[in-house]
Amino acid sequence: MNARTSLRTASAAPGSHVNLSPKGLDTFRVLNDRTVAYLDLTGSGNETSAHLQAGGRLTVMFCAFEGSPLILRLYGHATVHRRGSREYAELLRYFGDLPGARQIVLVQVERMQTSCGFGVPRYRFEGQRDTLIRWANAKGDEGFEAYRSRHNARSIDGLPASWARVETVEG
């Protein structure tokens, strides 16, 4: 992902609202030709996690706002690896440990599709927002535990996002 593209993820569970979630900062990685991952930062909800536990389907979309008009979609099944788990510790080597990171979403890509972005408007990238990082730095570990328990345990449809303490793995 760079300044010329924008990343979004979309998920849904049976009978739930569709969630479309924008991503930012340096959080996306291609691990091999069929596996991608992103470092998921704490947000006001945890819809993607709840949807993935209920069915696992995820679409990742990149949209070009500068340069050639292009859209790339990656369709697949994903798993969520919580901060403190062994899998999270193993995957974290691909990322910097950003303040507020709560989990890593690992996507097994089953289909890729490109399409024209002829109707997508042009935007100029001005820079990353630092609001989330400042908020995360001010919250601290104890503040995050309370926040996530309150705001990240269930989806808006009441699906469990299973935000529970996991045994921390040293590493």
Rosetta constraint file for C-alpha pairs under 8 A:
AtomPair CA 1 CA 5 HARMONIC 6.18 0.50
AtomPair CA 1 CA 6 HARMONIC 7.15 0.50
AtomPair CA 1 CA 7 HARMONIC 7.20 0.50
AtomPair CA 1 CA 26 HARMONIC 7.53 0.50
AtomPair CA 1 CA 28 HARMONIC 6.77 0.50
AtomPair CA 1 CA 62 HARMONIC 8.00 0.50
AtomPair CA 2 CA 6 HARMONIC 7.73 0.50
AtomPair CA 3 CA 125 HARMONIC 5.84 0.50
AtomPair CA 3 CA 127 HARMONIC 7.82 0.50
AtomPair CA 4 CA 64 HARMONIC 5.85 0.50
AtomPair CA 4 CA 65 HARMONIC 5.93 0.50
AtomPair CA 4 CA 66 HARMONIC 5.19 0.50
AtomPair CA 4 CA 67 HARMONIC 7.28 0.50
AtomPair CA 4 CA 124 HARMONIC 7.91 0.50
AtomPair CA 4 CA 125 HARMONIC 6.94 0.50
AtomPair CA 5 CA 62 HARMONIC 6.15 0.50
AtomPair CA 5 CA 63 HARMONIC 5.36 0.50
AtomPair CA 5 CA 64 HARMONIC 4.38 0.50
AtomPair CA 5 CA 65 HARMONIC 5.97 0.50
AtomPair CA 5 CA 66 HARMONIC 7.30 0.50
AtomPair CA 6 CA 22 HARMONIC 7.89 0.50
AtomPair CA 6 CA 23 HARMONIC 7.65 0.50
AtomPair CA 6 CA 24 HARMONIC 7.70 0.50
AtomPair CA 6 CA 62 HARMONIC 5.43 0.50
AtomPair CA 6 CA 63 HARMONIC 5.28 0.50
AtomPair CA 6 CA 64 HARMONIC 6.53 0.50
AtomPair CA 6 CA 65 HARMONIC 7.49 0.50
AtomPair CA 7 CA 22 HARMONIC 6.12 0.50
AtomPair CA 7 CA 23 HARMONIC 5.51 0.50
AtomPair CA 7 CA 24 HARMONIC 7.05 0.50
AtomPair CA 7 CA 60 HARMONIC 7.15 0.50
AtomPair CA 7 CA 61 HARMONIC 5.71 0.50
AtomPair CA 7 CA 62 HARMONIC 4.66 0.50
AtomPair CA 7 CA 63 HARMONIC 6.73 0.50
AtomPair CA 8 CA 20 HARMONIC 6.69 0.50
AtomPair CA 8 CA 21 HARMONIC 5.45 0.50
AtomPair CA 8 CA 22 HARMONIC 4.38 0.50
AtomPair CA 8 CA 23 HARMONIC 5.73 0.50
AtomPair CA 8 CA 60 HARMONIC 5.88 0.50
AtomPair CA 8 CA 61 HARMONIC 5.19 0.50
AtomPair CA 8 CA 62 HARMONIC 6.53 0.50
AtomPair CA 9 CA 19 HARMONIC 7.99 0.50
AtomPair CA 9 CA 20 HARMONIC 5.67 0.50
AtomPair CA 9 CA 21 HARMONIC 5.17 0.50
AtomPair CA 9 CA 22 HARMONIC 6.52 0.50
AtomPair CA 9 CA 23 HARMONIC 7.59 0.50
AtomPair CA 9 CA 58 HARMONIC 6.91 0.50
AtomPair CA 9 CA 59 HARMONIC 5.59 0.50
AtomPair CA 9 CA 60 HARMONIC 4.49 0.50
AtomPair CA 9 CA 61 HARMONIC 6.14 0.50
AtomPair CA 10 CA 18 HARMONIC 7.01 0.50
AtomPair CA 10 CA 19 HARMONIC 5.48 0.50
AtomPair CA 10 CA 20 HARMONIC 4.41 0.50
AtomPair CA 10 CA 21 HARMONIC 6.30 0.50
AtomPair CA 10 CA 48 HARMONIC 7.68 0.50
AtomPair CA 10 CA 58 HARMONIC 5.90 0.50
AtomPair CA 10 CA 59 HARMONIC 5.17 0.50
AtomPair CA 10 CA 60 HARMONIC 6.55 0.50
AtomPair CA 11 CA 18 HARMONIC 5.88 0.50
AtomPair CA 11 CA 19 HARMONIC 5.34 0.50
AtomPair CA 11 CA 20 HARMONIC 6.76 0.50
AtomPair CA 11 CA 48 HARMONIC 6.00 0.50
AtomPair CA 11 CA 51 HARMONIC 6.18 0.50
AtomPair CA 11 CA 52 HARMONIC 7.41 0.50
AtomPair CA 11 CA 57 HARMONIC 6.38 0.50
AtomPair CA 11 CA 58 HARMONIC 5.06 0.50
AtomPair CA 11 CA 59 HARMONIC 6.63 0.50
AtomPair CA 12 CA 16 HARMONIC 6.04 0.50
AtomPair CA 12 CA 17 HARMONIC 6.29 0.50
AtomPair CA 12 CA 18 HARMONIC 4.68 0.50
AtomPair CA 12 CA 19 HARMONIC 6.18 0.50
AtomPair CA 12 CA 48 HARMONIC 7.71 0.50
AtomPair CA 12 CA 51 HARMONIC 5.36 0.50
AtomPair CA 12 CA 52 HARMONIC 7.88 0.50
AtomPair CA 12 CA 57 HARMONIC 7.45 0.50
AtomPair CA 12 CA 58 HARMONIC 7.93 0.50
AtomPair CA 13 CA 17 HARMONIC 7.62 0.50
AtomPair CA 13 CA 18 HARMONIC 7.70 0.50
AtomPair CA 13 CA 51 HARMONIC 4.89 0.50
AtomPair CA 13 CA 52 HARMONIC 7.48 0.50
AtomPair CA 13 CA 54 HARMONIC 5.74 0.50
AtomPair CA 13 CA 55 HARMONIC 6.01 0.50
AtomPair CA 14 CA 54 HARMONIC 7.76 0.50
AtomPair CA 14 CA 55 HARMONIC 7.84 0.50
AtomPair CA 16 CA 157 HARMONIC 6.09 0.50
AtomPair CA 17 CA 157 HARMONIC 7.16 0.50
AtomPair CA 19 CA 47 HARMONIC 6.59 0.50
AtomPair CA 19 CA 48 HARMONIC 7.02 0.50
AtomPair CA 23 CA 27 HARMONIC 7.75 0.50
AtomPair CA 24 CA 128 HARMONIC 7.49 0.50
AtomPair CA 25 CA 128 HARMONIC 6.49 0.50
AtomPair CA 27 CA 38 HARMONIC 5.22 0.50
AtomPair CA 27 CA 39 HARMONIC 4.98 0.50
AtomPair CA 27 CA 40 HARMONIC 7.35 0.50
AtomPair CA 27 CA 95 HARMONIC 6.90 0.50
AtomPair CA 28 CA 36 HARMONIC 7.53 0.50
AtomPair CA 28 CA 37 HARMONIC 5.96 0.50
AtomPair CA 28 CA 38 HARMONIC 4.36 0.50
AtomPair CA 28 CA 39 HARMONIC 6.66 0.50
AtomPair CA 29 CA 36 HARMONIC 5.71 0.50
AtomPair CA 29 CA 37 HARMONIC 5.35 0.50
AtomPair CA 29 CA 38 HARMONIC 6.10 0.50
AtomPair CA 29 CA 94 HARMONIC 7.17 0.50
AtomPair CA 29 CA 95 HARMONIC 7.88 0.50
AtomPair CA 30 CA 35 HARMONIC 6.38 0.50
AtomPair CA 30 CA 36 HARMONIC 4.42 0.50
AtomPair CA 30 CA 37 HARMONIC 6.54 0.50
AtomPair CA 31 CA 35 HARMONIC 5.41 0.50
AtomPair CA 31 CA 36 HARMONIC 5.28 0.50
AtomPair CA 31 CA 37 HARMONIC 7.12 0.50
AtomPair CA 32 CA 36 HARMONIC 7.00 0.50
AtomPair CA 34 CA 108 HARMONIC 5.89 0.50
AtomPair CA 34 CA 109 HARMONIC 4.94 0.50
AtomPair CA 34 CA 110 HARMONIC 7.19 0.50
AtomPair CA 35 CA 106 HARMONIC 7.20 0.50
AtomPair CA 35 CA 107 HARMONIC 5.65 0.50
AtomPair CA 35 CA 108 HARMONIC 4.81 0.50
AtomPair CA 35 CA 109 HARMONIC 5.75 0.50
AtomPair CA 36 CA 106 HARMONIC 6.10 0.50
AtomPair CA 36 CA 107 HARMONIC 5.26 0.50
AtomPair CA 36 CA 108 HARMONIC 6.81 0.50
AtomPair CA 36 CA 109 HARMONIC 7.31 0.50
AtomPair CA 37 CA 104 HARMONIC 6.78 0.50
AtomPair CA 37 CA 105 HARMONIC 5.45 0.50
AtomPair CA 37 CA 106 HARMONIC 4.41 0.50
AtomPair CA 37 CA 107 HARMONIC 5.79 0.50
AtomPair CA 38 CA 104 HARMONIC 5.72 0.50
AtomPair CA 38 CA 105 HARMONIC 5.43 0.50
AtomPair CA 38 CA 106 HARMONIC 6.84 0.50
AtomPair CA 39 CA 95 HARMONIC 7.17 0.50
AtomPair CA 39 CA 101 HARMONIC 6.63 0.50
AtomPair CA 39 CA 102 HARMONIC 7.86 0.50
AtomPair CA 39 CA 103 HARMONIC 6.27 0.50
AtomPair CA 39 CA 104 HARMONIC 4.59 0.50
AtomPair CA 39 CA 105 HARMONIC 6.55 0.50
AtomPair CA 40 CA 101 HARMONIC 5.83 0.50
AtomPair CA 40 CA 102 HARMONIC 6.04 0.50
AtomPair CA 40 CA 103 HARMONIC 5.28 0.50
AtomPair CA 40 CA 104 HARMONIC 5.53 0.50
AtomPair CA 40 CA 105 HARMONIC 6.79 0.50
AtomPair CA 41 CA 98 HARMONIC 7.90 0.50
AtomPair CA 41 CA 99 HARMONIC 7.88 0.50
AtomPair CA 41 CA 100 HARMONIC 5.36 0.50
AtomPair CA 41 CA 101 HARMONIC 4.23 0.50
AtomPair CA 41 CA 102 HARMONIC 5.51 0.50
AtomPair CA 41 CA 103 HARMONIC 7.11 0.50
AtomPair CA 42 CA 46 HARMONIC 7.99 0.50
AtomPair CA 42 CA 100 HARMONIC 5.36 0.50
AtomPair CA 42 CA 101 HARMONIC 6.01 0.50
AtomPair CA 42 CA 102 HARMONIC 5.68 0.50
AtomPair CA 42 CA 148 HARMONIC 7.61 0.50
AtomPair CA 43 CA 152 HARMONIC 7.87 0.50
AtomPair CA 44 CA 151 HARMONIC 6.21 0.50
AtomPair CA 44 CA 152 HARMONIC 7.22 0.50
AtomPair CA 45 CA 151 HARMONIC 5.68 0.50
AtomPair CA 45 CA 152 HARMONIC 5.07 0.50
AtomPair CA 45 CA 154 HARMONIC 7.86 0.50
AtomPair CA 45 CA 155 HARMONIC 6.83 0.50
AtomPair CA 45 CA 156 HARMONIC 7.93 0.50
AtomPair CA 46 CA 50 HARMONIC 6.59 0.50
AtomPair CA 46 CA 151 HARMONIC 7.65 0.50
AtomPair CA 46 CA 152 HARMONIC 4.88 0.50
AtomPair CA 46 CA 153 HARMONIC 7.19 0.50
AtomPair CA 46 CA 154 HARMONIC 7.06 0.50
AtomPair CA 46 CA 155 HARMONIC 6.19 0.50
AtomPair CA 46 CA 161 HARMONIC 6.55 0.50
AtomPair CA 47 CA 51 HARMONIC 6.14 0.50
AtomPair CA 47 CA 154 HARMONIC 7.66 0.50
AtomPair CA 47 CA 155 HARMONIC 5.03 0.50
AtomPair CA 47 CA 156 HARMONIC 7.25 0.50
AtomPair CA 47 CA 161 HARMONIC 7.33 0.50
AtomPair CA 48 CA 52 HARMONIC 6.04 0.50
AtomPair CA 49 CA 53 HARMONIC 6.28 0.50
AtomPair CA 49 CA 80 HARMONIC 6.41 0.50
AtomPair CA 49 CA 161 HARMONIC 5.57 0.50
AtomPair CA 50 CA 54 HARMONIC 6.39 0.50
AtomPair CA 50 CA 154 HARMONIC 6.97 0.50
AtomPair CA 50 CA 155 HARMONIC 6.07 0.50
AtomPair CA 50 CA 159 HARMONIC 5.92 0.50
AtomPair CA 50 CA 160 HARMONIC 5.69 0.50
AtomPair CA 50 CA 161 HARMONIC 4.08 0.50
AtomPair CA 50 CA 162 HARMONIC 7.43 0.50
AtomPair CA 51 CA 55 HARMONIC 6.26 0.50
AtomPair CA 51 CA 56 HARMONIC 6.65 0.50
AtomPair CA 51 CA 57 HARMONIC 7.77 0.50
AtomPair CA 51 CA 159 HARMONIC 7.75 0.50
AtomPair CA 51 CA 161 HARMONIC 7.88 0.50
AtomPair CA 52 CA 56 HARMONIC 3.81 0.50
AtomPair CA 52 CA 57 HARMONIC 6.20 0.50
AtomPair CA 52 CA 58 HARMONIC 7.36 0.50
AtomPair CA 52 CA 77 HARMONIC 7.94 0.50
AtomPair CA 52 CA 78 HARMONIC 6.48 0.50
AtomPair CA 52 CA 79 HARMONIC 6.55 0.50
AtomPair CA 52 CA 80 HARMONIC 7.39 0.50
AtomPair CA 53 CA 79 HARMONIC 7.66 0.50
AtomPair CA 53 CA 161 HARMONIC 7.28 0.50
AtomPair CA 56 CA 77 HARMONIC 4.98 0.50
AtomPair CA 56 CA 78 HARMONIC 5.26 0.50
AtomPair CA 56 CA 79 HARMONIC 6.66 0.50
AtomPair CA 57 CA 75 HARMONIC 7.67 0.50
AtomPair CA 57 CA 76 HARMONIC 5.85 0.50
AtomPair CA 57 CA 77 HARMONIC 4.51 0.50
AtomPair CA 57 CA 78 HARMONIC 6.29 0.50
AtomPair CA 58 CA 75 HARMONIC 6.16 0.50
AtomPair CA 58 CA 76 HARMONIC 5.55 0.50
AtomPair CA 58 CA 77 HARMONIC 5.72 0.50
AtomPair CA 58 CA 78 HARMONIC 6.28 0.50
AtomPair CA 58 CA 107 HARMONIC 7.63 0.50
AtomPair CA 59 CA 73 HARMONIC 6.64 0.50
AtomPair CA 59 CA 74 HARMONIC 5.59 0.50
AtomPair CA 59 CA 75 HARMONIC 4.62 0.50
AtomPair CA 59 CA 76 HARMONIC 6.39 0.50
AtomPair CA 60 CA 73 HARMONIC 5.61 0.50
AtomPair CA 60 CA 74 HARMONIC 5.05 0.50
AtomPair CA 60 CA 75 HARMONIC 6.59 0.50
AtomPair CA 61 CA 71 HARMONIC 7.05 0.50
AtomPair CA 61 CA 72 HARMONIC 5.65 0.50
AtomPair CA 61 CA 73 HARMONIC 4.46 0.50
AtomPair CA 61 CA 74 HARMONIC 6.43 0.50
AtomPair CA 62 CA 71 HARMONIC 5.71 0.50
AtomPair CA 62 CA 72 HARMONIC 5.13 0.50
AtomPair CA 62 CA 73 HARMONIC 6.49 0.50
AtomPair CA 63 CA 70 HARMONIC 6.25 0.50
AtomPair CA 63 CA 71 HARMONIC 4.65 0.50
AtomPair CA 63 CA 72 HARMONIC 6.62 0.50
AtomPair CA 63 CA 117 HARMONIC 7.41 0.50
AtomPair CA 64 CA 68 HARMONIC 7.11 0.50
AtomPair CA 64 CA 69 HARMONIC 5.89 0.50
AtomPair CA 64 CA 70 HARMONIC 5.52 0.50
AtomPair CA 64 CA 71 HARMONIC 6.40 0.50
AtomPair CA 64 CA 117 HARMONIC 7.35 0.50
AtomPair CA 64 CA 120 HARMONIC 7.89 0.50
AtomPair CA 65 CA 69 HARMONIC 7.12 0.50
AtomPair CA 65 CA 120 HARMONIC 6.90 0.50
AtomPair CA 65 CA 121 HARMONIC 6.40 0.50
AtomPair CA 65 CA 122 HARMONIC 4.74 0.50
AtomPair CA 65 CA 123 HARMONIC 5.31 0.50
AtomPair CA 65 CA 124 HARMONIC 7.36 0.50
AtomPair CA 66 CA 122 HARMONIC 5.76 0.50
AtomPair CA 66 CA 123 HARMONIC 6.39 0.50
AtomPair CA 66 CA 124 HARMONIC 6.84 0.50
AtomPair CA 69 CA 116 HARMONIC 5.99 0.50
AtomPair CA 69 CA 117 HARMONIC 4.41 0.50
AtomPair CA 69 CA 118 HARMONIC 5.65 0.50
AtomPair CA 69 CA 120 HARMONIC 7.21 0.50
AtomPair CA 70 CA 114 HARMONIC 7.04 0.50
AtomPair CA 70 CA 115 HARMONIC 6.07 0.50
AtomPair CA 70 CA 116 HARMONIC 4.86 0.50
AtomPair CA 70 CA 117 HARMONIC 4.53 0.50
AtomPair CA 70 CA 118 HARMONIC 7.58 0.50
AtomPair CA 71 CA 114 HARMONIC 5.53 0.50
AtomPair CA 71 CA 115 HARMONIC 5.22 0.50
AtomPair CA 71 CA 116 HARMONIC 6.01 0.50
AtomPair CA 71 CA 117 HARMONIC 5.63 0.50
AtomPair CA 72 CA 112 HARMONIC 7.31 0.50
AtomPair CA 72 CA 113 HARMONIC 5.81 0.50
AtomPair CA 72 CA 114 HARMONIC 4.49 0.50
AtomPair CA 72 CA 115 HARMONIC 6.62 0.50
AtomPair CA 73 CA 112 HARMONIC 5.73 0.50
AtomPair CA 73 CA 113 HARMONIC 5.20 0.50
AtomPair CA 73 CA 114 HARMONIC 6.31 0.50
AtomPair CA 74 CA 109 HARMONIC 6.19 0.50
AtomPair CA 74 CA 110 HARMONIC 7.61 0.50
AtomPair CA 74 CA 111 HARMONIC 6.03 0.50
AtomPair CA 74 CA 112 HARMONIC 4.68 0.50
AtomPair CA 74 CA 113 HARMONIC 6.64 0.50
AtomPair CA 75 CA 109 HARMONIC 5.70 0.50
AtomPair CA 75 CA 110 HARMONIC 5.80 0.50
AtomPair CA 75 CA 111 HARMONIC 5.13 0.50
AtomPair CA 75 CA 112 HARMONIC 6.22 0.50
AtomPair CA 76 CA 107 HARMONIC 6.17 0.50
AtomPair CA 76 CA 108 HARMONIC 5.44 0.50
AtomPair CA 76 CA 109 HARMONIC 4.35 0.50
AtomPair CA 76 CA 110 HARMONIC 4.88 0.50
AtomPair CA 76 CA 111 HARMONIC 6.71 0.50
AtomPair CA 77 CA 107 HARMONIC 5.69 0.50
AtomPair CA 77 CA 108 HARMONIC 5.48 0.50
AtomPair CA 77 CA 109 HARMONIC 6.82 0.50
AtomPair CA 77 CA 110 HARMONIC 7.60 0.50
AtomPair CA 78 CA 105 HARMONIC 6.48 0.50
AtomPair CA 78 CA 106 HARMONIC 5.37 0.50
AtomPair CA 78 CA 107 HARMONIC 4.19 0.50
AtomPair CA 78 CA 108 HARMONIC 6.08 0.50
AtomPair CA 79 CA 105 HARMONIC 5.75 0.50
AtomPair CA 79 CA 106 HARMONIC 5.37 0.50
AtomPair CA 79 CA 107 HARMONIC 6.65 0.50
AtomPair CA 80 CA 103 HARMONIC 6.51 0.50
AtomPair CA 80 CA 104 HARMONIC 5.89 0.50
AtomPair CA 80 CA 105 HARMONIC 4.66 0.50
AtomPair CA 80 CA 106 HARMONIC 6.46 0.50
AtomPair CA 81 CA 85 HARMONIC 6.65 0.50
AtomPair CA 81 CA 87 HARMONIC 6.05 0.50
AtomPair CA 81 CA 88 HARMONIC 5.30 0.50
AtomPair CA 81 CA 103 HARMONIC 5.36 0.50
AtomPair CA 81 CA 104 HARMONIC 5.17 0.50
AtomPair CA 81 CA 105 HARMONIC 6.29 0.50
AtomPair CA 81 CA 106 HARMONIC 7.65 0.50
AtomPair CA 82 CA 87 HARMONIC 7.97 0.50
AtomPair CA 82 CA 88 HARMONIC 6.04 0.50
AtomPair CA 82 CA 102 HARMONIC 6.23 0.50
AtomPair CA 82 CA 103 HARMONIC 4.27 0.50
AtomPair CA 82 CA 104 HARMONIC 6.57 0.50
AtomPair CA 82 CA 166 HARMONIC 7.55 0.50
AtomPair CA 83 CA 88 HARMONIC 5.70 0.50
AtomPair CA 83 CA 89 HARMONIC 7.53 0.50
AtomPair CA 83 CA 101 HARMONIC 7.40 0.50
AtomPair CA 83 CA 102 HARMONIC 5.24 0.50
AtomPair CA 83 CA 103 HARMONIC 5.03 0.50
AtomPair CA 83 CA 104 HARMONIC 7.60 0.50
AtomPair CA 83 CA 166 HARMONIC 7.82 0.50
AtomPair CA 83 CA 168 HARMONIC 7.96 0.50
AtomPair CA 84 CA 88 HARMONIC 6.50 0.50
AtomPair CA 84 CA 89 HARMONIC 6.85 0.50
AtomPair CA 84 CA 166 HARMONIC 6.08 0.50
AtomPair CA 84 CA 167 HARMONIC 6.30 0.50
AtomPair CA 84 CA 168 HARMONIC 4.28 0.50
AtomPair CA 84 CA 169 HARMONIC 5.64 0.50
AtomPair CA 85 CA 89 HARMONIC 6.37 0.50
AtomPair CA 85 CA 166 HARMONIC 6.41 0.50
AtomPair CA 85 CA 167 HARMONIC 6.68 0.50
AtomPair CA 85 CA 168 HARMONIC 6.13 0.50
AtomPair CA 85 CA 169 HARMONIC 6.07 0.50
AtomPair CA 86 CA 90 HARMONIC 6.28 0.50
AtomPair CA 86 CA 168 HARMONIC 7.97 0.50
AtomPair CA 86 CA 169 HARMONIC 5.87 0.50
AtomPair CA 87 CA 91 HARMONIC 6.13 0.50
AtomPair CA 88 CA 92 HARMONIC 5.86 0.50
AtomPair CA 88 CA 103 HARMONIC 6.87 0.50
AtomPair CA 88 CA 104 HARMONIC 6.27 0.50
AtomPair CA 89 CA 93 HARMONIC 7.42 0.50
AtomPair CA 89 CA 169 HARMONIC 7.30 0.50
AtomPair CA 89 CA 171 HARMONIC 6.47 0.50
AtomPair CA 91 CA 95 HARMONIC 7.69 0.50
AtomPair CA 91 CA 104 HARMONIC 7.44 0.50
AtomPair CA 92 CA 96 HARMONIC 7.09 0.50
AtomPair CA 92 CA 97 HARMONIC 6.99 0.50
AtomPair CA 92 CA 104 HARMONIC 7.86 0.50
AtomPair CA 97 CA 101 HARMONIC 6.80 0.50
AtomPair CA 98 CA 133 HARMONIC 7.69 0.50
AtomPair CA 99 CA 133 HARMONIC 5.97 0.50
AtomPair CA 99 CA 136 HARMONIC 5.46 0.50
AtomPair CA 99 CA 137 HARMONIC 6.09 0.50
AtomPair CA 100 CA 132 HARMONIC 7.95 0.50
AtomPair CA 100 CA 133 HARMONIC 7.22 0.50
AtomPair CA 100 CA 136 HARMONIC 5.01 0.50
AtomPair CA 100 CA 137 HARMONIC 7.56 0.50
AtomPair CA 100 CA 144 HARMONIC 7.56 0.50
AtomPair CA 130 CA 134 HARMONIC 6.18 0.50
AtomPair CA 131 CA 135 HARMONIC 6.06 0.50
AtomPair CA 132 CA 136 HARMONIC 5.99 0.50
AtomPair CA 133 CA 137 HARMONIC 6.08 0.50
AtomPair CA 134 CA 138 HARMONIC 6.27 0.50
AtomPair CA 135 CA 139 HARMONIC 6.24 0.50
AtomPair CA 136 CA 140 HARMONIC 6.67 0.50
AtomPair CA 139 CA 143 HARMONIC 5.02 0.50
AtomPair CA 139 CA 144 HARMONIC 6.19 0.50
AtomPair CA 140 CA 144 HARMONIC 6.18 0.50
AtomPair CA 141 CA 145 HARMONIC 6.34 0.50
AtomPair CA 142 CA 146 HARMONIC 6.53 0.50
AtomPair CA 143 CA 147 HARMONIC 6.09 0.50
AtomPair CA 144 CA 148 HARMONIC 5.83 0.50
AtomPair CA 145 CA 149 HARMONIC 6.15 0.50
AtomPair CA 146 CA 150 HARMONIC 6.26 0.50
AtomPair CA 147 CA 151 HARMONIC 5.88 0.50
AtomPair CA 147 CA 152 HARMONIC 7.53 0.50
AtomPair CA 148 CA 152 HARMONIC 4.67 0.50
AtomPair CA 148 CA 153 HARMONIC 6.71 0.50
AtomPair CA 148 CA 163 HARMONIC 7.00 0.50
AtomPair CA 149 CA 153 HARMONIC 5.63 0.50
AtomPair CA 149 CA 163 HARMONIC 6.51 0.50
AtomPair CA 149 CA 164 HARMONIC 7.49 0.50
AtomPair CA 152 CA 161 HARMONIC 6.73 0.50
AtomPair CA 152 CA 163 HARMONIC 6.28 0.50
AtomPair CA 153 CA 160 HARMONIC 6.05 0.50
AtomPair CA 153 CA 161 HARMONIC 4.96 0.50
AtomPair CA 153 CA 162 HARMONIC 5.70 0.50
AtomPair CA 153 CA 163 HARMONIC 4.80 0.50
AtomPair CA 153 CA 164 HARMONIC 7.68 0.50
AtomPair CA 154 CA 158 HARMONIC 5.36 0.50
AtomPair CA 154 CA 159 HARMONIC 5.32 0.50
AtomPair CA 154 CA 160 HARMONIC 4.50 0.50
AtomPair CA 154 CA 161 HARMONIC 4.98 0.50
AtomPair CA 154 CA 162 HARMONIC 7.38 0.50
AtomPair CA 155 CA 159 HARMONIC 5.07 0.50
AtomPair CA 155 CA 160 HARMONIC 6.44 0.50
AtomPair CA 155 CA 161 HARMONIC 6.48 0.50
